[in-house]
């Protein structure tokens, strides 16, 4: 008698033509893995046995898998009875239902973010001299990670531009000028040239942020502040 002991990898891809007996010991899987394990039996009158430890839940899982197999077999039989038109109609209805569910989930997540996040009431102050710089509503998020200020008053009254010693080009965005606080010279970030226009691209760790009149805080990353900045392409 030849015996092969294997992990769950034996459930698929293992082909021994004279295999007549499969024993699964306390393994956890779904109805597909159970069907695949039985499928390793190649000999006529082959047998399949599932053994489980009394302290585990493997036995209950196997019984559930057997029930699911029955449902799966009935479902396949029902689909095979459909005409081509009925089949395509059923697929279309399922796709529309799935699309509606995903749309609803997306809307709920967006509403949750709106409730938990803040925009216009967040104020930014220079980390060094504490001068007021701008508000969160003045920002736009470009390409999901670049936060630029679109306020013309900010560019005119709040910052001083200097050449960058190490200009960069990231995902088509040119960054070749440094942005400094006009009052104290604190490094606030750099400019970003996007589609021919130049915008101040700021680092949040250069500022102290005050949200809804609460205490002023320092953030290392934009994601830590949980601000609902409008996204633009």
C-alpha positions in Angstrom: 0.0 0.0 0.0 1.4 3.4 -1.0 0.4 6.4 1.1 0.9 10.0 0.3 0.6 12.6 3.1 0.2 16.2 1.9 -1.2 19.5 2.9 -4.2 21.2 1.3 -2.1 21.5 -1.9 -3.3 18.0 -2.6 -6.8 19.3 -3.2 -5.8 20.4 -6.7 -3.2 19.6 -9.2 -2.3 16.2 -7.8 -3.2 13.4 -10.2 -2.5 9.8 -9.2 -4.5 7.5 -11.4 -4.7 4.6 -9.0 -5.7 6.7 -6.0 -8.5 4.8 -4.2 -8.8 6.4 -0.8 -8.7 10.0 0.4 -8.6 11.0 4.1 -8.9 14.6 5.2 -7.9 15.1 8.8 -9.3 18.2 10.6 -8.8 20.6 7.7 -10.7 23.8 7.2 -12.0 24.7 3.8 -15.1 25.5 1.8 -17.3 23.3 -0.4 -15.0 23.8 -3.4 -12.0 22.4 -1.5 -14.1 19.4 -0.3 -15.2 18.7 -3.9 -11.6 19.0 -5.1 -10.3 16.6 -2.4 -12.8 13.9 -3.5 -11.8 14.6 -7.0 -8.3 13.2 -6.3 -9.9 9.7 -6.2 -9.3 8.1 -9.6 -10.0 4.4 -9.0 -13.4 2.9 -9.3 -15.2 2.4 -6.0 -12.9 4.8 -4.3 -13.7 6.2 -0.9 -13.5 9.6 0.8 -13.4 10.0 4.6 -13.2 13.2 6.7 -11.8 12.8 10.2 -12.0 15.6 12.8 -10.7 16.2 16.3 -13.6 16.2 18.8 -12.3 19.6 20.2 -12.3 21.3 16.8 -15.1 22.7 14.6 -13.9 20.8 11.5 -16.8 18.4 11.7 -19.4 21.2 11.7 -17.5 22.9 8.8 -17.6 19.7 6.8 -21.3 19.2 7.3 -21.9 22.8 6.2 -19.8 22.2 3.1 -21.9 19.2 2.2 -25.0 21.3 2.4 -23.4 24.0 0.3 -22.5 21.4 -2.3 -26.1 20.4 -2.6 -27.1 24.1 -3.1 -24.2 24.5 -5.6 -25.4 21.4 -7.6 -29.0 22.7 -7.6 -27.8 26.1 -8.8 -25.8 24.7 -11.6 -28.7 22.6 -12.7 -31.1 25.6 -12.6 -28.7 27.7 -14.7 -28.3 24.9 -17.3 -32.0 24.9 -17.8 -32.1 28.6 -18.8 -32.3 29.6 -22.4 -29.6 31.9 -23.8 -31.9 34.9 -23.6 -32.9 34.0 -20.0 -29.3 33.5 -19.0 -28.2 36.9 -20.4 -31.1 38.6 -18.8 -30.3 37.1 -15.4 -26.6 38.1 -15.7 -27.7 41.7 -16.6 -30.0 41.9 -13.6 -27.3 40.6 -11.3 -24.7 43.1 -12.7 -27.2 46.0 -12.2 -27.9 44.9 -8.7 -24.2 44.7 -7.9 -23.6 48.1 -9.4 -26.4 49.6 -7.2 -25.0 48.0 -4.1 -21.5 49.4 -4.8 -22.9 52.8 -5.6 -24.8 52.9 -2.3 -21.7 51.8 -0.3 -19.6 54.5 -2.0 -22.2 57.1 -1.1 -22.4 56.0 2.5 -18.6 56.0 2.8 -18.5 59.5 1.3 -21.2 60.7 3.8 -19.3 59.2 6.6 -16.1 61.0 5.6 -18.0 64.3 5.4 -19.3 63.8 8.9 -15.9 62.9 10.3 -13.7 65.3 8.4 -13.4 69.1 8.4 -12.6 71.7 5.7 -13.3 75.4 5.9 -12.9 75.7 9.7 -9.3 74.4 9.7 -6.8 77.2 9.9 -3.0 77.0 9.1 -0.4 79.0 11.1 3.3 79.2 10.4 5.2 76.7 12.7 8.0 79.2 13.3 6.4 82.7 13.7 2.7 81.7 14.2 1.5 84.0 11.5 -1.8 83.0 9.8 -1.3 81.4 6.4 -4.5 80.1 5.0 -7.5 77.8 5.5 -8.2 74.3 4.4 -10.7 75.5 1.9 -7.9 77.2 0.0 -6.3 73.8 -0.8 -6.9 71.4 -3.6 -5.4 67.8 -3.7 -3.8 67.0 -7.0 -3.2 63.4 -8.1 -4.2 62.1 -4.7 -1.2 63.3 -2.7 -0.1 66.8 -3.7 -1.7 69.7 -1.7 -1.6 73.0 -3.4 -3.1 76.4 -2.5 -5.2 78.1 -5.1 -5.8 81.4 -3.3 -4.2 84.3 -5.3 -4.1 86.4 -2.0 -2.0 83.7 -0.4 0.6 83.7 -3.2 0.6 87.5 -3.3 0.7 88.3 0.5 1.9 85.3 2.4 4.9 83.7 0.6 8.3 84.4 -0.8 9.7 82.3 -3.6 13.3 81.2 -4.0 15.1 79.0 -6.5 15.3 75.3 -5.5 18.8 73.8 -5.3 17.4 70.4 -6.2 14.5 70.7 -8.6 12.3 67.6 -9.1 10.0 66.2 -11.7 7.4 63.8 -10.2 4.6 62.3 -12.3 4.7 65.2 -14.8 4.8 67.8 -12.0 7.8 70.2 -12.0 9.0 71.4 -8.6 11.8 73.9 -9.0 11.0 76.8 -6.6 11.0 76.9 -2.8 8.1 78.5 -0.9 9.0 80.4 2.3 7.0 82.3 4.9 7.1 86.0 3.9 7.4 87.1 7.5 10.1 84.7 9.0 11.4 82.8 6.0 10.3 79.4 7.3 10.4 76.6 4.7 6.7 75.9 3.7 7.3 73.7 0.7 7.8 74.3 -3.0 5.9 75.3 -6.1 4.3 72.8 -8.5 3.9 73.5 -12.2 0.8 71.7 -13.4 -0.4 72.1 -17.0 1.5 75.3 -17.3 0.2 76.9 -14.0 2.4 77.3 -10.9 0.9 76.6 -7.5 2.3 76.6 -3.9 2.7 73.0 -2.8 2.8 73.0 1.0 4.1 70.6 3.6 1.7 70.2 6.5 4.5 69.7 9.0 5.6 73.3 8.4 2.3 74.5 10.0 0.4 74.4 13.2 -3.2 73.5 12.3 -6.3 74.5 14.3 -9.6 72.6 13.5 -13.0 74.0 14.5 -11.5 76.4 17.1 -9.9 73.5 19.0 -6.3 73.3 20.1 -3.6 73.9 17.6 -1.7 70.7 16.6 1.3 69.6 14.5 0.9 66.9 11.9 3.6 65.0 10.2 1.5 63.9 7.2 -1.7 65.2 5.5 -3.5 62.0 6.2 -3.1 62.4 9.9 -5.1 65.7 9.9 -8.2 64.0 8.3 -9.1 67.1 6.3 -11.7 66.8 3.5 -9.7 68.6 0.8 -11.3 68.7 -2.6 -9.7 66.4 -5.2 -8.8 67.7 -8.7 -7.2 66.0 -11.7 
